[in-house]
Amino acid sequence: MKKKKRTSAKGTGINIGDISDISGTVSIAGRDMITHQTATGLSAAEIKQLFGQVYTAIESRANTSAADKEDLKTDMREIHTAVTEAAQKNN
């Protein structure tokens, strides 16, 4: 009766560095490593464009007083700044 050959991963010489920021699928075949990284989130330009649309919508509100529009825009500027800063920290 023949003994079955055992395969061991010991001593393969495969080293994987820090992959904590990789998302998506990672496939390892032989010695080749293929990564598919997915980035999510908006760029600063996309954030600016999005908030530009919000400011335009505020201005076009027919039944909102000028003072209320300014209050809304002030609130949106604070949110805009916070979102932009958060996006820049994650670059």
PDB file of N, CA, C and O in Angstrom:
ATOM      1  N   MET A   1       0.832  -1.175   0.000  1.00  0.00           N
ATOM      2  CA  MET A   1       0.000   0.000   0.000  1.00  0.00           C
ATOM      3  C   MET A   1       0.884   1.249   0.000  1.00  0.00           C
ATOM      4  O   MET A   1       1.764   1.407   0.847  1.00  0.00           O
ATOM      5  N   LYS A   2       0.628   2.134  -0.974  1.00  0.00           N
ATOM      6  CA  LYS A   2       1.431   3.350  -1.095  1.00  0.00           C
ATOM      7  C   LYS A   2       0.926   4.414  -0.140  1.00  0.00           C
ATOM      8  O   LYS A   2      -0.275   4.543   0.098  1.00  0.00           O
ATOM      9  N   LYS A   3       1.881   5.184   0.408  1.00  0.00           N
ATOM     10  CA  LYS A   3       1.501   6.332   1.239  1.00  0.00           C
ATOM     11  C   LYS A   3       1.180   7.500   0.330  1.00  0.00           C
ATOM     12  O   LYS A   3       1.829   7.714  -0.694  1.00  0.00           O
ATOM     13  N   LYS A   4       0.164   8.253   0.725  1.00  0.00           N
ATOM     14  CA  LYS A   4      -0.196   9.449  -0.043  1.00  0.00           C
ATOM     15  C   LYS A   4       0.789  10.566   0.265  1.00  0.00           C
ATOM     16  O   LYS A   4       1.190  10.782   1.409  1.00  0.00           O
ATOM     17  N   LYS A   5       1.154  11.251  -0.780  1.00  0.00           N
ATOM     18  CA  LYS A   5       2.088  12.365  -0.637  1.00  0.00           C
ATOM     19  C   LYS A   5       1.352  13.565  -0.049  1.00  0.00           C
ATOM     20  O   LYS A   5       0.276  13.932  -0.520  1.00  0.00           O
ATOM     21  N   ARG A   6       1.927  14.163   0.965  1.00  0.00           N
ATOM     22  CA  ARG A   6       1.335  15.358   1.588  1.00  0.00           C
ATOM     23  C   ARG A   6       1.975  16.603   1.018  1.00  0.00           C
ATOM     24  O   ARG A   6       3.176  16.649   0.755  1.00  0.00           O
ATOM     25  N   THR A   7       1.152  17.600   0.835  1.00  0.00           N
ATOM     26  CA  THR A   7       1.642  18.875   0.345  1.00  0.00           C
ATOM     27  C   THR A   7       1.690  19.845   1.520  1.00  0.00           C
ATOM     28  O   THR A   7       0.767  19.899   2.333  1.00  0.00           O
ATOM     29  N   SER A   8       2.748  20.588   1.596  1.00  0.00           N
ATOM     30  CA  SER A   8       2.905  21.532   2.697  1.00  0.00           C
ATOM     31  C   SER A   8       3.196  22.921   2.151  1.00  0.00           C
ATOM     32  O   SER A   8       3.916  23.074   1.165  1.00  0.00           O
ATOM     33  N   ALA A   9       2.636  23.916   2.792  1.00  0.00           N
ATOM     34  CA  ALA A   9       2.883  25.302   2.394  1.00  0.00           C
ATOM     35  C   ALA A   9       4.153  25.848   3.038  1.00  0.00           C
ATOM     36  O   ALA A   9       4.589  26.954   2.717  1.00  0.00           O
ATOM     37  N   LYS A  10       4.736  25.087   3.930  1.00  0.00           N
ATOM     38  CA  LYS A  10       5.953  25.553   4.596  1.00  0.00           C
ATOM     39  C   LYS A  10       7.093  25.672   3.602  1.00  0.00           C
ATOM     40  O   LYS A  10       7.276  24.814   2.739  1.00  0.00           O
ATOM     41  N   GLY A  11       7.848  26.734   3.734  1.00  0.00           N
ATOM     42  CA  GLY A  11       9.025  26.902   2.910  1.00  0.00           C
ATOM     43  C   GLY A  11       8.743  27.281   1.467  1.00  0.00           C
ATOM     44  O   GLY A  11       9.591  27.075   0.598  1.00  0.00           O
ATOM     45  N   THR A  12       7.584  27.823   1.200  1.00  0.00           N
ATOM     46  CA  THR A  12       7.259  28.195  -0.175  1.00  0.00           C
ATOM     47  C   THR A  12       7.915  29.491  -0.598  1.00  0.00           C
ATOM     48  O   THR A  12       8.029  29.774  -1.791  1.00  0.00           O
ATOM     49  N   GLY A  13       8.344  30.273   0.362  1.00  0.00           N
ATOM     50  CA  GLY A  13       8.997  31.529   0.032  1.00  0.00           C
ATOM     51  C   GLY A  13       8.036  32.625  -0.405  1.00  0.00           C
ATOM     52  O   GLY A  13       8.453  33.620  -0.999  1.00  0.00           O
ATOM     53  N   ILE A  14       6.773  32.449  -0.117  1.00  0.00           N
ATOM     54  CA  ILE A  14       5.787  33.477  -0.478  1.00  0.00           C
ATOM     55  C   ILE A  14       5.662  34.449   0.679  1.00  0.00           C
ATOM     56  O   ILE A  14       5.331  34.067   1.802  1.00  0.00           O
ATOM     57  N   ASN A  15       5.930  35.701   0.391  1.00  0.00           N
ATOM     58  CA  ASN A  15       5.786  36.750   1.391  1.00  0.00           C
ATOM     59  C   ASN A  15       4.755  37.751   0.904  1.00  0.00           C
ATOM     60  O   ASN A  15       4.825  38.237  -0.225  1.00  0.00           O
ATOM     61  N   ILE A  16       3.825  38.044   1.746  1.00  0.00           N
ATOM     62  CA  ILE A  16       2.818  39.045   1.407  1.00  0.00           C
ATOM     63  C   ILE A  16       2.973  40.176   2.401  1.00  0.00           C
ATOM     64  O   ILE A  16       2.902  39.974   3.613  1.00  0.00           O
ATOM     65  N   GLY A  17       3.186  41.367   1.872  1.00  0.00           N
ATOM     66  CA  GLY A  17       3.341  42.543   2.730  1.00  0.00           C
ATOM     67  C   GLY A  17       2.006  42.993   3.292  1.00  0.00           C
ATOM     68  O   GLY A  17       1.035  42.237   3.308  1.00  0.00           O
ATOM     69  N   ASP A  18       1.970  44.199   3.738  1.00  0.00           N
ATOM     70  CA  ASP A  18       0.759  44.771   4.321  1.00  0.00           C
ATOM     71  C   ASP A  18      -0.300  44.937   3.236  1.00  0.00           C
ATOM     72  O   ASP A  18      -0.123  45.708   2.293  1.00  0.00           O
ATOM     73  N   ILE A  19      -1.385  44.215   3.380  1.00  0.00           N
ATOM     74  CA  ILE A  19      -2.481  44.306   2.412  1.00  0.00           C
ATOM     75  C   ILE A  19      -3.743  44.847   3.079  1.00  0.00           C
ATOM     76  O   ILE A  19      -4.854  44.621   2.599  1.00  0.00           O
ATOM     77  N   SER A  20      -3.564  45.563   4.188  1.00  0.00           N
ATOM     78  CA  SER A  20      -4.720  46.032   4.950  1.00  0.00           C
ATOM     79  C   SER A  20      -5.571  47.037   4.195  1.00  0.00           C
ATOM     80  O   SER A  20      -6.757  47.180   4.493  1.00  0.00           O
ATOM     81  N   ASP A  21      -4.993  47.741   3.218  1.00  0.00           N
ATOM     82  CA  ASP A  21      -5.780  48.739   2.501  1.00  0.00           C
ATOM     83  C   ASP A  21      -6.247  48.244   1.139  1.00  0.00           C
ATOM     84  O   ASP A  21      -6.745  49.031   0.335  1.00  0.00           O
ATOM     85  N   ILE A  22      -6.092  46.954   0.871  1.00  0.00           N
ATOM     86  CA  ILE A  22      -6.547  46.390  -0.400  1.00  0.00           C
ATOM     87  C   ILE A  22      -7.966  45.864  -0.207  1.00  0.00           C
ATOM     88  O   ILE A  22      -8.251  45.127   0.737  1.00  0.00           O
ATOM     89  N   SER A  23      -8.838  46.256  -1.115  1.00  0.00           N
ATOM     90  CA  SER A  23     -10.193  45.730  -1.091  1.00  0.00           C
ATOM     91  C   SER A  23     -10.475  45.073  -2.420  1.00  0.00           C
ATOM     92  O   SER A  23      -9.786  45.334  -3.407  1.00  0.00           O
ATOM     93  N   GLY A  24     -11.458  44.244  -2.454  1.00  0.00           N
ATOM     94  CA  GLY A  24     -11.774  43.554  -3.691  1.00  0.00           C
ATOM     95  C   GLY A  24     -11.213  42.144  -3.662  1.00  0.00           C
ATOM     96  O   GLY A  24     -10.998  41.584  -2.587  1.00  0.00           O
ATOM     97  N   THR A  25     -10.979  41.578  -4.803  1.00  0.00           N
ATOM     98  CA  THR A  25     -10.538  40.197  -4.928  1.00  0.00           C
ATOM     99  C   THR A  25      -9.028  40.133  -5.081  1.00  0.00           C
ATOM    100  O   THR A  25      -8.440  40.893  -5.851  1.00  0.00           O
ATOM    101  N   VAL A  26      -8.410  39.233  -4.353  1.00  0.00           N
ATOM    102  CA  VAL A  26      -6.984  38.978  -4.490  1.00  0.00           C
ATOM    103  C   VAL A  26      -6.837  37.513  -4.870  1.00  0.00           C
ATOM    104  O   VAL A  26      -7.282  36.626  -4.142  1.00  0.00           O
ATOM    105  N   SER A  27      -6.206  37.263  -6.021  1.00  0.00           N
ATOM    106  CA  SER A  27      -6.002  35.896  -6.492  1.00  0.00           C
ATOM    107  C   SER A  27      -4.512  35.600  -6.528  1.00  0.00           C
ATOM    108  O   SER A  27      -3.732  36.385  -7.067  1.00  0.00           O
ATOM    109  N   ILE A  28      -4.118  34.476  -5.957  1.00  0.00           N
ATOM    110  CA  ILE A  28      -2.720  34.080  -5.977  1.00  0.00           C
ATOM    111  C   ILE A  28      -2.634  32.748  -6.711  1.00  0.00           C
ATOM    112  O   ILE A  28      -3.288  31.778  -6.328  1.00  0.00           O
ATOM    113  N   ALA A  29      -1.833  32.704  -7.756  1.00  0.00           N
ATOM    114  CA  ALA A  29      -1.646  31.485  -8.530  1.00  0.00           C
ATOM    115  C   ALA A  29      -0.158  31.298  -8.746  1.00  0.00           C
ATOM    116  O   ALA A  29       0.487  32.128  -9.386  1.00  0.00           O
ATOM    117  N   GLY A  30       0.385  30.233  -8.225  1.00  0.00           N
ATOM    118  CA  GLY A  30       1.826  30.017  -8.355  1.00  0.00           C
ATOM    119  C   GLY A  30       2.570  31.134  -7.656  1.00  0.00           C
ATOM    120  O   GLY A  30       2.371  31.374  -6.465  1.00  0.00           O
ATOM    121  N   ARG A  31       3.420  31.811  -8.391  1.00  0.00           N
ATOM    122  CA  ARG A  31       4.178  32.914  -7.813  1.00  0.00           C
ATOM    123  C   ARG A  31       3.582  34.258  -8.188  1.00  0.00           C
ATOM    124  O   ARG A  31       4.066  35.294  -7.733  1.00  0.00           O
ATOM    125  N   ASP A  32       2.552  34.262  -9.001  1.00  0.00           N
ATOM    126  CA  ASP A  32       1.982  35.519  -9.467  1.00  0.00           C
ATOM    127  C   ASP A  32       0.878  35.978  -8.528  1.00  0.00           C
ATOM    128  O   ASP A  32       0.056  35.181  -8.076  1.00  0.00           O
ATOM    129  N   MET A  33       0.873  37.246  -8.247  1.00  0.00           N
ATOM    130  CA  MET A  33      -0.181  37.810  -7.413  1.00  0.00           C
ATOM    131  C   MET A  33      -0.909  38.856  -8.223  1.00  0.00           C
ATOM    132  O   MET A  33      -0.301  39.792  -8.743  1.00  0.00           O
ATOM    133  N   ILE A  34      -2.190  38.695  -8.326  1.00  0.00           N
ATOM    134  CA  ILE A  34      -3.015  39.623  -9.090  1.00  0.00           C
ATOM    135  C   ILE A  34      -3.967  40.291  -8.109  1.00  0.00           C
ATOM    136  O   ILE A  34      -4.659  39.614  -7.349  1.00  0.00           O
ATOM    137  N   THR A  35      -4.000  41.606  -8.123  1.00  0.00           N
ATOM    138  CA  THR A  35      -4.917  42.314  -7.237  1.00  0.00           C
ATOM    139  C   THR A  35      -5.887  43.143  -8.048  1.00  0.00           C
ATOM    140  O   THR A  35      -5.550  43.682  -9.102  1.00  0.00           O
ATOM    141  N   HIS A  36      -7.067  43.227  -7.545  1.00  0.00           N
ATOM    142  CA  HIS A  36      -8.086  44.089  -8.116  1.00  0.00           C
ATOM    143  C   HIS A  36      -8.499  45.023  -6.996  1.00  0.00           C
ATOM    144  O   HIS A  36      -9.140  44.603  -6.033  1.00  0.00           O
ATOM    145  N   GLN A  37      -8.135  46.279  -7.121  1.00  0.00           N
ATOM    146  CA  GLN A  37      -8.418  47.230  -6.054  1.00  0.00           C
ATOM    147  C   GLN A  37      -9.547  48.147  -6.484  1.00  0.00           C
ATOM    148  O   GLN A  37      -9.550  48.683  -7.592  1.00  0.00           O
ATOM    149  N   THR A  38     -10.498  48.316  -5.592  1.00  0.00           N
ATOM    150  CA  THR A  38     -11.643  49.162  -5.867  1.00  0.00           C
ATOM    151  C   THR A  38     -11.563  50.399  -4.995  1.00  0.00           C
ATOM    152  O   THR A  38     -11.488  50.299  -3.770  1.00  0.00           O
ATOM    153  N   ALA A  39     -11.580  51.551  -5.615  1.00  0.00           N
ATOM    154  CA  ALA A  39     -11.576  52.810  -4.872  1.00  0.00           C
ATOM    155  C   ALA A  39     -12.994  53.355  -4.845  1.00  0.00           C
ATOM    156  O   ALA A  39     -13.700  53.354  -5.854  1.00  0.00           O
ATOM    157  N   THR A  40     -13.386  53.809  -3.695  1.00  0.00           N
ATOM    158  CA  THR A  40     -14.716  54.386  -3.565  1.00  0.00           C
ATOM    159  C   THR A  40     -14.598  55.798  -3.029  1.00  0.00           C
ATOM    160  O   THR A  40     -13.577  56.167  -2.450  1.00  0.00           O
ATOM    161  N   GLY A  41     -15.622  56.572  -3.218  1.00  0.00           N
ATOM    162  CA  GLY A  41     -15.619  57.931  -2.714  1.00  0.00           C
ATOM    163  C   GLY A  41     -15.571  58.932  -3.847  1.00  0.00           C
ATOM    164  O   GLY A  41     -15.364  58.574  -5.006  1.00  0.00           O
ATOM    165  N   LEU A  42     -15.762  60.165  -3.501  1.00  0.00           N
ATOM    166  CA  LEU A  42     -15.786  61.240  -4.481  1.00  0.00           C
ATOM    167  C   LEU A  42     -14.484  62.027  -4.435  1.00  0.00           C
ATOM    168  O   LEU A  42     -13.857  62.149  -3.382  1.00  0.00           O
ATOM    169  N   SER A  43     -14.090  62.550  -5.568  1.00  0.00           N
ATOM    170  CA  SER A  43     -12.925  63.433  -5.615  1.00  0.00           C
ATOM    171  C   SER A  43     -13.358  64.827  -5.159  1.00  0.00           C
ATOM    172  O   SER A  43     -14.551  65.108  -5.038  1.00  0.00           O
ATOM    173  N   ALA A  44     -12.389  65.682  -4.913  1.00  0.00           N
ATOM    174  CA  ALA A  44     -12.701  67.054  -4.506  1.00  0.00           C
ATOM    175  C   ALA A  44     -13.521  67.771  -5.575  1.00  0.00           C
ATOM    176  O   ALA A  44     -14.433  68.532  -5.251  1.00  0.00           O
ATOM    177  N   ALA A  45     -13.202  67.533  -6.847  1.00  0.00           N
ATOM    178  CA  ALA A  45     -13.950  68.167  -7.942  1.00  0.00           C
ATOM    179  C   ALA A  45     -15.397  67.674  -7.991  1.00  0.00           C
ATOM    180  O   ALA A  45     -16.319  68.449  -8.243  1.00  0.00           O
ATOM    181  N   GLU A  46     -15.583  66.373  -7.746  1.00  0.00           N
ATOM    182  CA  GLU A  46     -16.942  65.824  -7.739  1.00  0.00           C
ATOM    183  C   GLU A  46     -17.748  66.355  -6.565  1.00  0.00           C
ATOM    184  O   GLU A  46     -18.943  66.623  -6.693  1.00  0.00           O
ATOM    185  N   ILE A  47     -17.094  66.506  -5.426  1.00  0.00           N
ATOM    186  CA  ILE A  47     -17.768  67.073  -4.244  1.00  0.00           C
ATOM    187  C   ILE A  47     -18.173  68.510  -4.529  1.00  0.00           C
ATOM    188  O   ILE A  47     -19.289  68.920  -4.208  1.00  0.00           O
ATOM    189  N   LYS A  48     -17.268  69.277  -5.132  1.00  0.00           N
ATOM    190  CA  LYS A  48     -17.562  70.679  -5.462  1.00  0.00           C
ATOM    191  C   LYS A  48     -18.754  70.763  -6.416  1.00  0.00           C
ATOM    192  O   LYS A  48     -19.634  71.605  -6.244  1.00  0.00           O
ATOM    193  N   GLN A  49     -18.777  69.894  -7.411  1.00  0.00           N
ATOM    194  CA  GLN A  49     -19.880  69.887  -8.375  1.00  0.00           C
ATOM    195  C   GLN A  49     -21.202  69.527  -7.685  1.00  0.00           C
ATOM    196  O   GLN A  49     -22.231  70.148  -7.949  1.00  0.00           O
ATOM    197  N   LEU A  50     -21.168  68.538  -6.814  1.00  0.00           N
ATOM    198  CA  LEU A  50     -22.367  68.121  -6.094  1.00  0.00           C
ATOM    199  C   LEU A  50     -22.919  69.260  -5.238  1.00  0.00           C
ATOM    200  O   LEU A  50     -24.118  69.536  -5.264  1.00  0.00           O
ATOM    201  N   PHE A  51     -22.047  69.915  -4.486  1.00  0.00           N
ATOM    202  CA  PHE A  51     -22.514  71.014  -3.644  1.00  0.00           C
ATOM    203  C   PHE A  51     -22.915  72.225  -4.470  1.00  0.00           C
ATOM    204  O   PHE A  51     -23.776  72.997  -4.050  1.00  0.00           O
ATOM    205  N   GLY A  52     -22.311  72.402  -5.625  1.00  0.00           N
ATOM    206  CA  GLY A  52     -22.748  73.468  -6.535  1.00  0.00           C
ATOM    207  C   GLY A  52     -24.205  73.284  -6.919  1.00  0.00           C
ATOM    208  O   GLY A  52     -24.964  74.249  -7.009  1.00  0.00           O
ATOM    209  N   GLN A  53     -24.585  72.034  -7.143  1.00  0.00           N
ATOM    210  CA  GLN A  53     -25.992  71.736  -7.457  1.00  0.00           C
ATOM    211  C   GLN A  53     -26.895  72.038  -6.263  1.00  0.00           C
ATOM    212  O   GLN A  53     -28.019  72.511  -6.435  1.00  0.00           O
ATOM    213  N   VAL A  54     -26.407  71.765  -5.064  1.00  0.00           N
ATOM    214  CA  VAL A  54     -27.192  72.067  -3.859  1.00  0.00           C
ATOM    215  C   VAL A  54     -27.379  73.574  -3.713  1.00  0.00           C
ATOM    216  O   VAL A  54     -28.482  74.037  -3.424  1.00  0.00           O
ATOM    217  N   TYR A  55     -26.301  74.346  -3.913  1.00  0.00           N
ATOM    218  CA  TYR A  55     -26.403  75.803  -3.807  1.00  0.00           C
ATOM    219  C   TYR A  55     -27.367  76.366  -4.854  1.00  0.00           C
ATOM    220  O   TYR A  55     -28.128  77.291  -4.570  1.00  0.00           O
ATOM    221  N   THR A  56     -27.330  75.811  -6.051  1.00  0.00           N
ATOM    222  CA  THR A  56     -28.251  76.242  -7.115  1.00  0.00           C
ATOM    223  C   THR A  56     -29.690  75.938  -6.726  1.00  0.00           C
ATOM    224  O   THR A  56     -30.583  76.754  -6.955  1.00  0.00           O
ATOM    225  N   ALA A  57     -29.918  74.769  -6.139  1.00  0.00           N
ATOM    226  CA  ALA A  57     -31.267  74.394  -5.706  1.00  0.00           C
ATOM    227  C   ALA A  57     -31.774  75.332  -4.606  1.00  0.00           C
ATOM    228  O   ALA A  57     -32.949  75.696  -4.581  1.00  0.00           O
ATOM    229  N   ILE A  58     -30.880  75.713  -3.708  1.00  0.00           N
ATOM    230  CA  ILE A  58     -31.265  76.647  -2.639  1.00  0.00           C
ATOM    231  C   ILE A  58     -31.677  77.984  -3.252  1.00  0.00           C
ATOM    232  O   ILE A  58     -32.705  78.551  -2.880  1.00  0.00           O
ATOM    233  N   GLU A  59     -30.879  78.482  -4.185  1.00  0.00           N
ATOM    234  CA  GLU A  59     -31.175  79.770  -4.823  1.00  0.00           C
ATOM    235  C   GLU A  59     -32.496  79.738  -5.593  1.00  0.00           C
ATOM    236  O   GLU A  59     -33.189  80.752  -5.679  1.00  0.00           O
ATOM    237  N   SER A  60     -32.840  78.600  -6.144  1.00  0.00           N
ATOM    238  CA  SER A  60     -34.046  78.522  -6.974  1.00  0.00           C
ATOM    239  C   SER A  60     -35.329  78.274  -6.168  1.00  0.00           C
ATOM    240  O   SER A  60     -36.409  78.174  -6.749  1.00  0.00           O
ATOM    241  N   ARG A  61     -35.220  78.174  -4.853  1.00  0.00           N
ATOM    242  CA  ARG A  61     -36.418  77.958  -4.025  1.00  0.00           C
ATOM    243  C   ARG A  61     -37.271  79.223  -4.026  1.00  0.00           C
ATOM    244  O   ARG A  61     -36.858  80.260  -3.507  1.00  0.00           O
ATOM    245  N   ALA A  62     -38.441  79.133  -4.601  1.00  0.00           N
ATOM    246  CA  ALA A  62     -39.304  80.301  -4.780  1.00  0.00           C
ATOM    247  C   ALA A  62     -39.906  80.816  -3.476  1.00  0.00           C
ATOM    248  O   ALA A  62     -40.027  82.027  -3.293  1.00  0.00           O
ATOM    249  N   ASN A  63     -40.278  79.936  -2.583  1.00  0.00           N
ATOM    250  CA  ASN A  63     -40.982  80.343  -1.357  1.00  0.00           C
ATOM    251  C   ASN A  63     -40.068  80.441  -0.145  1.00  0.00           C
ATOM    252  O   ASN A  63     -40.525  80.301   0.989  1.00  0.00           O
ATOM    253  N   THR A  64     -38.788  80.680  -0.373  1.00  0.00           N
ATOM    254  CA  THR A  64     -37.832  80.797   0.723  1.00  0.00           C
ATOM    255  C   THR A  64     -37.274  82.213   0.743  1.00  0.00           C
ATOM    256  O   THR A  64     -36.839  82.744  -0.279  1.00  0.00           O
ATOM    257  N   SER A  65     -37.297  82.811   1.931  1.00  0.00           N
ATOM    258  CA  SER A  65     -36.800  84.193   2.047  1.00  0.00           C
ATOM    259  C   SER A  65     -35.292  84.238   1.822  1.00  0.00           C
ATOM    260  O   SER A  65     -34.604  83.222   1.929  1.00  0.00           O
ATOM    261  N   ALA A  66     -34.795  85.421   1.511  1.00  0.00           N
ATOM    262  CA  ALA A  66     -33.360  85.613   1.272  1.00  0.00           C
ATOM    263  C   ALA A  66     -32.552  85.233   2.512  1.00  0.00           C
ATOM    264  O   ALA A  66     -31.488  84.624   2.398  1.00  0.00           O
ATOM    265  N   ALA A  67     -33.058  85.593   3.704  1.00  0.00           N
ATOM    266  CA  ALA A  67     -32.355  85.267   4.951  1.00  0.00           C
ATOM    267  C   ALA A  67     -32.285  83.756   5.160  1.00  0.00           C
ATOM    268  O   ALA A  67     -31.248  83.227   5.561  1.00  0.00           O
ATOM    269  N   ASP A  68     -33.399  83.061   4.885  1.00  0.00           N
ATOM    270  CA  ASP A  68     -33.407  81.602   5.029  1.00  0.00           C
ATOM    271  C   ASP A  68     -32.476  80.933   4.022  1.00  0.00           C
ATOM    272  O   ASP A  68     -31.821  79.939   4.335  1.00  0.00           O
ATOM    273  N   LYS A  69     -32.425  81.487   2.808  1.00  0.00           N
ATOM    274  CA  LYS A  69     -31.508  80.951   1.800  1.00  0.00           C
ATOM    275  C   LYS A  69     -30.066  81.085   2.267  1.00  0.00           C
ATOM    276  O   LYS A  69     -29.263  80.169   2.088  1.00  0.00           O
ATOM    277  N   GLU A  70     -29.738  82.227   2.866  1.00  0.00           N
ATOM    278  CA  GLU A  70     -28.374  82.434   3.366  1.00  0.00           C
ATOM    279  C   GLU A  70     -28.061  81.459   4.493  1.00  0.00           C
ATOM    280  O   GLU A  70     -26.960  80.914   4.564  1.00  0.00           O
ATOM    281  N   ASP A  71     -29.045  81.241   5.380  1.00  0.00           N
ATOM    282  CA  ASP A  71     -28.849  80.269   6.461  1.00  0.00           C
ATOM    283  C   ASP A  71     -28.590  78.869   5.892  1.00  0.00           C
ATOM    284  O   ASP A  71     -27.696  78.158   6.350  1.00  0.00           O
ATOM    285  N   LEU A  72     -29.380  78.488   4.898  1.00  0.00           N
ATOM    286  CA  LEU A  72     -29.204  77.180   4.269  1.00  0.00           C
ATOM    287  C   LEU A  72     -27.826  77.069   3.614  1.00  0.00           C
ATOM    288  O   LEU A  72     -27.149  76.050   3.751  1.00  0.00           O
ATOM    289  N   LYS A  73     -27.419  78.111   2.912  1.00  0.00           N
ATOM    290  CA  LYS A  73     -26.109  78.084   2.254  1.00  0.00           C
ATOM    291  C   LYS A  73     -24.972  78.030   3.272  1.00  0.00           C
ATOM    292  O   LYS A  73     -23.960  77.368   3.040  1.00  0.00           O
ATOM    293  N   THR A  74     -25.136  78.724   4.399  1.00  0.00           N
ATOM    294  CA  THR A  74     -24.120  78.682   5.455  1.00  0.00           C
ATOM    295  C   THR A  74     -23.994  77.266   6.009  1.00  0.00           C
ATOM    296  O   THR A  74     -22.887  76.763   6.205  1.00  0.00           O
ATOM    297  N   ASP A  75     -25.141  76.625   6.260  1.00  0.00           N
ATOM    298  CA  ASP A  75     -25.118  75.237   6.736  1.00  0.00           C
ATOM    299  C   ASP A  75     -24.461  74.317   5.707  1.00  0.00           C
ATOM    300  O   ASP A  75     -23.674  73.440   6.066  1.00  0.00           O
ATOM    301  N   MET A  76     -24.780  74.516   4.451  1.00  0.00           N
ATOM    302  CA  MET A  76     -24.214  73.678   3.394  1.00  0.00           C
ATOM    303  C   MET A  76     -22.711  73.899   3.248  1.00  0.00           C
ATOM    304  O   MET A  76     -21.974  72.955   2.963  1.00  0.00           O
ATOM    305  N   ARG A  77     -22.248  75.131   3.439  1.00  0.00           N
ATOM    306  CA  ARG A  77     -20.805  75.404   3.362  1.00  0.00           C
ATOM    307  C   ARG A  77     -20.058  74.649   4.467  1.00  0.00           C
ATOM    308  O   ARG A  77     -18.964  74.134   4.237  1.00  0.00           O
ATOM    309  N   GLU A  78     -20.650  74.585   5.668  1.00  0.00           N
ATOM    310  CA  GLU A  78     -20.025  73.855   6.769  1.00  0.00           C
ATOM    311  C   GLU A  78     -19.936  72.363   6.437  1.00  0.00           C
ATOM    312  O   GLU A  78     -18.907  71.728   6.671  1.00  0.00           O
ATOM    313  N   ILE A  79     -21.010  71.815   5.897  1.00  0.00           N
ATOM    314  CA  ILE A  79     -21.019  70.402   5.515  1.00  0.00           C
ATOM    315  C   ILE A  79     -20.040  70.163   4.370  1.00  0.00           C
ATOM    316  O   ILE A  79     -19.300  69.180   4.369  1.00  0.00           O
ATOM    317  N   HIS A  80     -20.043  71.071   3.396  1.00  0.00           N
ATOM    318  CA  HIS A  80     -19.147  70.979   2.240  1.00  0.00           C
ATOM    319  C   HIS A  80     -17.692  70.934   2.711  1.00  0.00           C
ATOM    320  O   HIS A  80     -16.914  70.099   2.251  1.00  0.00           O
ATOM    321  N   THR A  81     -17.334  71.818   3.614  1.00  0.00           N
ATOM    322  CA  THR A  81     -15.964  71.864   4.136  1.00  0.00           C
ATOM    323  C   THR A  81     -15.613  70.567   4.851  1.00  0.00           C
ATOM    324  O   THR A  81     -14.534  70.014   4.641  1.00  0.00           O
ATOM    325  N   ALA A  82     -16.519  70.079   5.696  1.00  0.00           N
ATOM    326  CA  ALA A  82     -16.261  68.841   6.443  1.00  0.00           C
ATOM    327  C   ALA A  82     -16.100  67.641   5.507  1.00  0.00           C
ATOM    328  O   ALA A  82     -15.216  66.809   5.711  1.00  0.00           O
ATOM    329  N   VAL A  83     -16.938  67.552   4.497  1.00  0.00           N
ATOM    330  CA  VAL A  83     -16.877  66.442   3.543  1.00  0.00           C
ATOM    331  C   VAL A  83     -15.582  66.511   2.730  1.00  0.00           C
ATOM    332  O   VAL A  83     -14.923  65.493   2.521  1.00  0.00           O
ATOM    333  N   THR A  84     -15.223  67.696   2.280  1.00  0.00           N
ATOM    334  CA  THR A  84     -13.988  67.864   1.499  1.00  0.00           C
ATOM    335  C   THR A  84     -12.758  67.502   2.317  1.00  0.00           C
ATOM    336  O   THR A  84     -11.860  66.819   1.826  1.00  0.00           O
ATOM    337  N   GLU A  85     -12.717  67.958   3.568  1.00  0.00           N
ATOM    338  CA  GLU A  85     -11.580  67.632   4.442  1.00  0.00           C
ATOM    339  C   GLU A  85     -11.496  66.131   4.695  1.00  0.00           C
ATOM    340  O   GLU A  85     -10.403  65.564   4.684  1.00  0.00           O
ATOM    341  N   ALA A  86     -12.623  65.490   4.918  1.00  0.00           N
ATOM    342  CA  ALA A  86     -12.633  64.042   5.146  1.00  0.00           C
ATOM    343  C   ALA A  86     -12.146  63.297   3.909  1.00  0.00           C
ATOM    344  O   ALA A  86     -11.397  62.327   4.022  1.00  0.00           O
ATOM    345  N   ALA A  87     -12.565  63.742   2.737  1.00  0.00           N
ATOM    346  CA  ALA A  87     -12.147  63.097   1.487  1.00  0.00           C
ATOM    347  C   ALA A  87     -10.642  63.256   1.280  1.00  0.00           C
ATOM    348  O   ALA A  87      -9.978  62.323   0.828  1.00  0.00           O
ATOM    349  N   GLN A  88     -10.099  64.431   1.608  1.00  0.00           N
ATOM    350  CA  GLN A  88      -8.672  64.672   1.426  1.00  0.00           C
ATOM    351  C   GLN A  88      -7.831  63.820   2.380  1.00  0.00           C
ATOM    352  O   GLN A  88      -6.734  63.390   2.024  1.00  0.00           O
ATOM    353  N   LYS A  89      -8.338  63.576   3.583  1.00  0.00           N
ATOM    354  CA  LYS A  89      -7.607  62.756   4.549  1.00  0.00           C
ATOM    355  C   LYS A  89      -7.519  61.306   4.105  1.00  0.00           C
ATOM    356  O   LYS A  89      -6.577  60.605   4.474  1.00  0.00           O
ATOM    357  N   ASN A  90      -8.484  60.844   3.319  1.00  0.00           N
ATOM    358  CA  ASN A  90      -8.492  59.458   2.856  1.00  0.00           C
ATOM    359  C   ASN A  90      -7.760  59.251   1.556  1.00  0.00           C
ATOM    360  O   ASN A  90      -7.756  58.136   1.033  1.00  0.00           O
ATOM    361  N   ASN A  91      -7.123  60.303   0.999  1.00  0.00           N
ATOM    362  CA  ASN A  91      -6.390  60.146  -0.269  1.00  0.00           C
ATOM    363  C   ASN A  91      -5.183  59.265  -0.085  1.00  0.00           C
ATOM    364  O   ASN A  91      -4.446  59.020  -1.041  1.00  0.00           O
TER     365      ASN A  91
END
